[in-house]
Amino acid sequence: MKNLLFGLVLFIGFGAVAQSKVAHVDSQKLLDTMPSRKTAMAQLDQIQKSGVAELEEMQKAFESAYKIFMEKEKDMPPMIKENEQNKLMRMQQNLETRQAELEQELKTYSQQLNQPILDRVQKAIEIVAERKKLNYVLDQSSMTMYYKGGMDITNEVITELLILDASAIKK
Protein backbone atom coordinates (compact mmCIF):
# COMPACT_ATOMS: atom_id res chain seq x y z
CA MET A 1 0.00 0.00 0.00
CA LYS A 2 2.84 2.36 0.91
CA ASN A 3 4.59 1.70 -2.41
CA LEU A 4 1.38 2.31 -4.33
CA LEU A 5 0.87 5.66 -2.60
CA PHE A 6 4.52 6.63 -3.20
CA GLY A 7 4.21 5.66 -6.88
CA LEU A 8 1.03 7.71 -7.25
CA VAL A 9 2.72 10.78 -5.72
CA LEU A 10 5.71 10.38 -8.08
CA PHE A 11 3.42 9.95 -11.09
CA ILE A 12 1.45 13.08 -10.24
CA GLY A 13 4.65 15.01 -9.56
CA PHE A 14 6.22 14.03 -12.88
CA GLY A 15 2.97 14.80 -14.67
CA ALA A 16 2.97 18.32 -13.25
CA VAL A 17 6.60 18.87 -14.32
CA ALA A 18 5.91 17.51 -17.79
CA GLN A 19 3.02 19.95 -18.24
CA SER A 20 5.13 22.93 -17.16
CA LYS A 21 6.55 25.04 -19.94
CA VAL A 22 10.14 26.08 -19.38
CA ALA A 23 12.29 28.54 -21.32
CA HIS A 24 15.59 30.26 -20.76
CA VAL A 25 17.22 33.63 -21.33
CA ASP A 26 20.79 34.90 -21.33
CA SER A 27 20.59 37.69 -18.76
CA GLN A 28 24.04 39.03 -19.61
CA LYS A 29 23.02 39.41 -23.25
CA LEU A 30 19.85 41.19 -22.13
CA LEU A 31 21.81 43.65 -20.00
CA ASP A 32 24.42 44.22 -22.70
CA THR A 33 21.78 45.36 -25.21
CA MET A 34 20.27 48.07 -23.00
CA PRO A 35 21.31 51.66 -23.74
CA SER A 36 20.33 52.69 -20.19
CA ARG A 37 22.68 50.08 -18.72
CA LYS A 38 25.55 51.34 -20.86
CA THR A 39 24.84 54.86 -19.61
CA ALA A 40 24.66 53.67 -16.00
CA MET A 41 27.95 51.78 -16.34
CA ALA A 42 29.63 54.89 -17.79
CA GLN A 43 28.34 56.99 -14.87
CA LEU A 44 29.58 54.46 -12.34
CA ASP A 45 32.95 54.32 -14.07
CA GLN A 46 33.25 58.13 -13.92
CA ILE A 47 32.37 58.19 -10.22
CA GLN A 48 34.89 55.43 -9.53
CA LYS A 49 37.64 57.27 -11.41
CA SER A 50 36.89 60.44 -9.47
CA GLY A 51 37.08 58.55 -6.17
CA VAL A 52 40.35 56.86 -7.14
CA ALA A 53 41.85 60.25 -8.05
CA GLU A 54 40.78 61.66 -4.68
CA LEU A 55 42.31 58.73 -2.82
CA GLU A 56 45.53 58.98 -4.83
CA GLU A 57 45.86 62.66 -3.88
CA MET A 58 45.31 61.81 -0.22
CA GLN A 59 47.87 59.00 -0.47
CA LYS A 60 50.45 61.33 -2.08
CA ALA A 61 49.92 63.92 0.66
CA PHE A 62 50.40 61.24 3.31
CA GLU A 63 53.54 59.87 1.66
CA SER A 64 54.98 63.36 1.31
CA ALA A 65 54.31 64.17 4.97
CA TYR A 66 55.76 60.81 6.01
CA LYS A 67 58.91 61.38 3.95
CA ILE A 68 59.41 64.82 5.50
CA PHE A 69 58.84 63.35 8.96
CA MET A 70 61.40 60.59 8.38
CA GLU A 71 64.01 63.11 7.16
CA LYS A 72 63.55 65.41 10.17
CA GLU A 73 62.67 62.84 12.84
CA LYS A 74 66.18 62.66 14.37
CA ASP A 75 66.33 66.41 14.94
CA MET A 76 62.83 66.78 16.42
CA PRO A 77 62.22 67.31 20.11
CA PRO A 78 60.14 64.44 21.61
CA MET A 79 56.99 66.54 21.98
CA ILE A 80 57.01 67.73 18.35
CA LYS A 81 57.91 64.22 17.16
CA GLU A 82 54.88 62.80 18.97
CA ASN A 83 52.69 65.57 17.57
CA GLU A 84 53.85 64.82 14.00
CA GLN A 85 53.32 61.08 14.50
CA ASN A 86 49.76 61.76 15.65
CA LYS A 87 49.20 63.96 12.61
CA LEU A 88 50.42 61.14 10.32
CA MET A 89 48.15 58.64 12.06
CA ARG A 90 45.16 60.97 11.57
CA MET A 91 46.05 61.39 7.89
CA GLN A 92 46.17 57.61 7.45
CA GLN A 93 42.91 57.14 9.34
CA ASN A 94 41.26 59.83 7.20
CA LEU A 95 42.49 58.05 4.08
CA GLU A 96 41.07 54.72 5.22
CA THR A 97 37.78 56.32 6.31
CA ARG A 98 37.39 58.13 3.00
CA GLN A 99 38.12 54.92 1.08
CA ALA A 100 35.36 53.11 2.99
CA GLU A 101 32.97 56.03 2.41
CA LEU A 102 33.69 56.06 -1.32
CA GLU A 103 33.16 52.30 -1.58
CA GLN A 104 29.81 52.62 0.20
CA GLU A 105 28.77 55.57 -1.98
CA LEU A 106 29.67 53.64 -5.12
CA LYS A 107 27.72 50.61 -3.94
CA THR A 108 24.66 52.72 -3.10
CA TYR A 109 24.80 54.61 -6.37
CA SER A 110 25.21 51.34 -8.29
CA GLN A 111 22.09 49.95 -6.64
CA GLN A 112 20.14 53.13 -7.41
CA LEU A 113 21.16 53.02 -11.07
CA ASN A 114 20.77 49.28 -11.57
CA GLN A 115 17.46 48.64 -9.81
CA PRO A 116 15.28 50.30 -12.50
CA ILE A 117 17.26 48.42 -15.16
CA LEU A 118 16.73 45.08 -13.43
CA ASP A 119 13.05 45.92 -12.98
CA ARG A 120 12.73 46.50 -16.75
CA VAL A 121 14.47 43.17 -17.45
CA GLN A 122 12.04 41.41 -15.11
CA LYS A 123 9.05 43.13 -16.72
CA ALA A 124 10.20 42.20 -20.25
CA ILE A 125 10.64 38.57 -19.20
CA GLU A 126 7.18 38.57 -17.63
CA ILE A 127 5.61 39.99 -20.82
CA VAL A 128 7.15 37.29 -23.01
CA ALA A 129 6.45 34.53 -20.46
CA GLU A 130 2.78 35.50 -20.29
CA ARG A 131 2.52 35.72 -24.08
CA LYS A 132 4.04 32.23 -24.46
CA LYS A 133 2.23 30.87 -21.39
CA LEU A 134 5.48 29.79 -19.72
CA ASN A 135 5.65 28.52 -16.15
CA TYR A 136 9.39 28.99 -15.68
CA VAL A 137 12.08 31.13 -17.25
CA LEU A 138 15.62 30.22 -16.24
CA ASP A 139 18.79 32.23 -16.63
CA GLN A 140 21.25 30.23 -18.70
CA SER A 141 24.19 32.37 -17.58
CA SER A 142 23.75 31.30 -13.96
CA MET A 143 25.01 27.97 -12.75
CA THR A 144 22.89 25.32 -14.44
CA MET A 145 23.35 21.67 -13.62
CA TYR A 146 22.18 20.50 -17.03
CA TYR A 147 21.25 22.38 -20.16
CA LYS A 148 20.39 21.05 -23.57
CA GLY A 149 18.31 22.88 -26.11
CA GLY A 150 15.00 24.15 -24.86
CA MET A 151 13.18 27.31 -25.78
CA ASP A 152 15.49 30.32 -25.85
CA ILE A 153 13.40 33.48 -25.53
CA THR A 154 16.33 35.87 -25.17
CA ASN A 155 15.73 37.65 -28.49
CA GLU A 156 12.02 38.10 -27.81
CA VAL A 157 12.80 39.49 -24.37
CA ILE A 158 15.39 41.83 -25.91
CA THR A 159 12.69 43.25 -28.17
CA GLU A 160 10.38 43.92 -25.22
CA LEU A 161 13.28 45.19 -23.13
CA LEU A 162 14.34 47.73 -25.74
CA ILE A 163 10.77 49.02 -25.90
CA LEU A 164 10.62 49.35 -22.11
CA ASP A 165 14.09 50.88 -21.96
CA ALA A 166 13.30 53.46 -24.64
CA SER A 167 10.11 54.38 -22.81
CA ALA A 168 12.01 54.79 -19.53
CA ILE A 169 14.71 56.94 -21.15
CA LYS A 170 12.08 59.31 -22.57
CA LYS A 171 10.64 59.95 -19.09
N, C-alpha and C positions, 0 to 999 in steps of 0.2 A: 504494500500500500504506500509506504514511504517513497519507494522508487518511482511509483506511478505519479505521485504528487510532484516529486522533483522533476521528472521528465516533462510533465505538463507545464510547470513553471518555466523550464528551459525553452520549451517549444513556443510558448507565448512570448517570452523575452526575445528570442531570435526572430519571431514573426514581426515584432514591433520594430526591431532594428532593420529588418529587411524592407519594411515599408517606409522607413525614414529616408528622405532625400538629402544627400550630403554633397557639398561642393567645397572648393577651396579657392583661396586668393593668395597672391603674393603681396603681402602688406608693404614690403620695401619698395616694390615697383609702384604701388599705389602712391606712397609718399613721395617718391622721386618724380612723379608726373605733376605734382601740385605746384603751381606758381606761388601760392601763399606760403608753402613750406620752404621754397627756395628763398623767398624774401625773409622769412623768420630766421632761417639758418644764417643768412648774411648779416642780419641784425645782431644775432647772438655772437657771431664771429667778431663783429666790430666792437661789441661790448667787452668781449674777452681780450681782444688786442689792447683796448684802452686800459683795462685792469692790469694786464701784464706790464704795460709801459709804466703805469703808476708804481707797481711793485719793484720794477727794475730801478726806478729813480730812488725809491726809498732804500733799496739795497745798496746802491752806489753811495748814497749819503752815509749810510751806516759804515760801509767799508772805508770810506774816506776818513770819517771820524775815528774809526778804530786804528787806522794806519797812523794818523797824527798822534793818537794816544800812545801807541807802541813806541813811536820815535821819541816822545817827550816823557815817557813814564818814569825813567830813571832819575830825571831832574825834578820831578814833582814832589811837593811836600805831601805827606800822608793824607791830609784832609782834602786837598785838591784832587789827589789821585782817587780817593774813594768817591768824591763827587763826580768825577769824570766816568768812573766805572758804572756808577748808578745811571748816569746819563746814557751810556752805551746800552745798558740793560733795558732802559725804557725805550730806546730806539728799536731794539730788537723785538721787544714785546709789542710795540706799536706795529711793526712790520708783520709779525705773526697774526695779530688781531685783524689788521686790515686785509691780510690774505684770506682769513676765514670769512670776513664780512663779504669780500668780493665773490668768493665761492658760493656763499649763501644767496647773494643777490643774483648771480648768474643762474643758479638753480631755480630760484623763484621766477625770474624773468622767462626762463626756458619753459617752465610749466604754464605760465600765462600765455605765451605765444603758441605752444603746442596743443593745449587743450581744445581750442576751437577747431584746429586742424584734425585732431583725432576724432572729435565729435562729427565732423563732416565725413570722415572715412567710415565711421560707424553707420551714419545715416545712409550713405550711398550703398553700403553692404546690405542694410535692411531693405532698401528699395528694391534691389535686384533679387534678394532672397524672397521677398513677398511676391514679386512678379513671377518668379520661377517656382514658387511654393516649396521652398527648401526648408528643411528642419534644422540643418546644421551648416555652418560655413566655417571651415578651418583655415588657419593661416599656415601655408606651406613653408614659410620661412622660419617658423618656430620649430622646435625639436619635434619631429614626427617619427614615431616608431616604425611605421610602414607607410609607404606611399607608392601607388601605382595607378597611373591614369586618373580617372575620375573627371568630374565636371569642373573645369577651370573657368571661373566667372570673373577673373581679374580684369579683362578688357571691358566687359560690360560695367563693372563697378567703376573703372576709370572714367568711362563716359559720364556716368551719373556724378562722379566725384568732381569732374571738371565743371559740370553745370553748377553744382553746389558751391564750388570754390569761386567761380566767376561771380555768382550771385553774392557771396560773402564779401568779395573784394569791392564790389560796387557800393556796398553799404557804408 
